Amino acid sequence: MYLSHLECSKTGKTYNASEVHNLSEAGAPLLARYDVDRAAQTLKPVNLKGRRTDMWRYHEMMPQRDLNTLTTLAEGGTPLRKAVRFKEAYGMENVFIKDESVNPTGSFKARGLSAAVNAALERGVTKFAIPTAGNAGGALAAYAALAGAEANIFMPKDTPAAFRIECQSAGAEVVLIDGLISDCGKRVGELKEKNGWFDVSTLKEPYRLEGKKTMGYELFEQFDGSLPEVILYPTGGGTGLIGMWKAFDEMEQLGWIGSERPRMISVQAAGCAPVVKAWEAGAEKAEYWNGAHTCASGLRVPAAVGDFLMLRAIRESNGSAIAVTDDEMMHFSNEIARLTGIFPAPEGGAVLAAMLKLKEKGDIASDERVVLFNTGSGYKYLEAFQR
Ligand SMILES: *Cc1c(COP(=O)(O)O)cnc(C)c1O
C-alpha cells in the first residue's frame, strides 16, 4: 500500500486516505497522493512484463490495499490500434485508436468505477449512488453486482434504453429523472444522507480518477516507453483527461519520462460545450451550459466540478478545445467503423471529426503520433446510428 493521503486540488489541504471522502471542504476534487519514491523501487517499466494485463498492473500507484480481495472484471489493458487506412483516407500517417470499447460494460467507465467501488468497499461502504449520463451507471451496476453491494442509479429519462436495461439487468435500482445529469446529481445529493448511500459522482470521490489515469500509463507502454504528440479526448466530466494528466506527472516523478507532454485536446459536442466555450474565452473555469443536447450521452454534461483542472491541463499541455456537431460525430463514427473495423460510440466519432478540423487548420501535422480515444462501444447507441 503506497497511498499516503488525499490532497485538495484547490487549497492543497491534506485528508486522511483511510476514511471515505467526497469533495474537500473547499468543494473541490480530492487527489490521491502516493509514496512515489517507494513505489518507484518496484514500479519500473522493465518489471511490468510478467504482470497481470488489466489496469491493476500498476498497483503501486493505485489505491487498493489488498489485491487479493479486488472486485474486478479485468478492466483496462485495452488495445492501441494503428488506423493504417487513415493514411489513404486522410493523409494522416500515425493515428492510433485507444479502443476503450472492449472494457467490461463496453466503456472506459469500467476503469473508474472499479477503482472507486474497490476503494469504497475497503472502507466499509455497501450502498452506492450515482448520477449518470449513460455508461457510468452500467459500470457501477456491474461492480456492485459482483461485490453484492447496492447500486442506486439516477439517469435522465431520455437516455437510450440500452443504458437503463443493462443497469436493471445487473440488479441495480434505476431512477429516471426528467432532466440532465446535473439534475440527477442534485437528486443523489438530496437523498444520499438519509439512505446511507456513498456518492460516486465523477470527481466527487477521489478514486474514479485513479482508475482512468491508468490510460496514461498504458499509452507509455504501448508507445514503447514514450508518449504520443497529441491526444484527443471526448470530454464530459473530464475524468480521463485530468487522470492522464495526473499519470504523466506521476510518471515523471517515477523517473519514467521527462517534462515532455502530449498536447491534450478536449473534444465536446456543439450542443454541450462548456469547456470549449471557457477555453475560447481564456477562462479558468466553465459556466453551466443551458439546454445541453447531443446524442453522445457521455458528452451531455453541462457542468463539471473538475472544469478548472481540465482547463489547466489543456493550457499547460499547449493543447486546445474544440466542438463538433452530432451530424459530424455520426458521420465519422461510421468512418471509423468503415476504415478500422471498430464500431465506436459517437464520442469516438467526435474525436476523429475534431482531428480532421485541427489538421485542416494546421494544428496537427500529418506525421505526428495522434491518439484518438474511442471511449465506448457503438452497440449502446443504436438509435443514434439508426437516425
Ligand atoms: C463518460 C464518457 C465520456 C466522458 O468521459 P469523462 O472522462 O467523464 O470526460 C466520453 N465517452 C463516453 C463513451 C463516456 O461514457
The ligand as a Gaussian input file, in Angstrom:
#p B3LYP/6-31G(d) Opt

LIG

0 1
 C      -18.362000       9.313000     -19.741000
 C      -17.991000       9.226000     -21.166000
 C      -17.161000      10.196000     -21.754000
 C      -16.635000      11.372000     -20.997000
 O      -15.671000      10.977000     -20.070000
 P      -15.123000      11.955000     -18.959000
 O      -13.832000      11.356000     -18.535000
 O      -16.122000      11.992000     -17.863000
 O      -14.946000      13.288000     -19.589000
 C      -16.803000      10.017000     -23.079000
 N      -17.253000       8.974000     -23.795000
 C      -18.042000       8.024000     -23.265000
 C      -18.500000       6.892000     -24.130000
 C      -18.443000       8.114000     -21.938000
 O      -19.223000       7.168000     -21.413000

